């Protein structure tokens, strides 16, 4: 906006009011003259006289209007405020045939025009703080560069299409800028080459949709289609909000939305990402409520890759996302301080990857994975050798091809209150080489487990520091009573393995002492003295 506006323009109504009143007066005067002649010649009867009275009343009204109303109106004005016909953007850009025009939103002057959309749009960006693209196709031959803070590039609708060519990125926000907003337009990357290498350093053109090299900004309500590399990419960017966009058919390199570098503070909310050949979202401090369909076709990366880091300030929240027909890893837990909650993950058939995988190359400490639904993956979840201080709680793991949860040298973990149903192999598979210390496996429900060993390699749990108890389908403690006559009785204990402890009491003191033996299915209790007894027993299995 200009720093000052001209004074309001005042338009007097006096000429218009006198014109109207004088016209009426002339009409009334003519009528009065002719009325007398008509009455004298035709000897008007009562109706005609009434008509004359009405005419006189009309003349009186004209008199009132002329000498009372008109002077008041004559002193009235209509105010035209400055900016009444000013555009809301610094520049408005449109196409007419092959020519692109950029009109100054304040003066109305067409300041830039030509057949090269890149030049016209870039000139408007360089000379203003907001640009409005009207519907049309804008083919660009190099990236559009935004190098000022608080700039707004907005489209009229998704019919305002920016079309980059070859290796070009569509839009770059340079470092040092903040508060840049890209909104309500389309980027069509169909003419970009497909990336065959990782994204660039700042300043390189490399088949991206929108490239944030800055801190702070918003991408909202855009349609980004078929880009050759990451559709929205940030290099070390902070505090970029990516909200309510539709992104389809990203062809390479890492993900449709990618927060790269040491800082992963993209906030990614409410986007629809569809048919991406790569991942959908790679890193973010908040990844919330996104709908992701048919992504991960080249297996290169996880569909969602959490943010995380080494300190609580690096906390990443991944929640309420819907992943359907996933090809590849559903969610990769990166580094530490992650909360993965209330997501729904459905795998495509034939997927050989786990639903949730803890990074195998970084220290994935201090994580909570809770209340997710994970269906049809190779494994529901896999905890790697770098996983520590992590809780896996309340998840529903359905129909994994192999195992519900794989523990691969992880340690100091809690696996509790999960439902694991219809596995091909094991409920929990503790991989050889693991020593599971200071851990808890409690309150889980194991249903329709493929192999009889519901928890594989349970002997790798250090029961001096860890707890395994109260799991449905994998019983580690049981109790009951049995009646017998004589000196011994054998009964099924119902434990997951051979009891490591048995306790008994009797309905009388005449048994004279007792001993027990057990195998994987039964307990035998023997007393010293024959008789009729009821024995109350409790057994425990600590592998």
Secondary structure, DSSP 8 states (H G I E B T S, - for coil): --S-----EEEE-HHHHHHHHHHHHHHHHHHHHHHHHHHHHH---HHHHHHHHHHHHHHHHHHHIIIIIHHHHHT-EEEE-TTTT--SSSEEEEEETTEEEEEETTT--EEEEES-HHHHHHHHHHH-SEEEE-SEEEEESS-EEE-STT-EEEESSTTEEEEE-BT--SEEE-TT--SEEEES-EEE-TTB----S----TT---S-SEEE-SS-EEEES-EEE--SS-SEEEES--SEEEES-EEE---SSSEEEEEESS---EEEES-EEES-SSEEEE--SEEES-EEES--TT-SS-SEE---BSSGGG-EEEES-EEEEE-S-SEEE-SB-EEEES-EEEE-TT--S-SEEE-SSS-EEEEEEES-EEESSSSSEEE-TTEEEEEEES-EEE--SS-SEEESS--SEEEES-EEES-SS-SEEE-TT--B-S-EEES-EEES-SSS-SEETGGGB-TTT-EEE-BBTB-SEEEEEEEEEEEEEEEE---SSS-SEEEEEESSSTT--EEEEE-SSEEEEEEEEEEEEEEEEEEE---
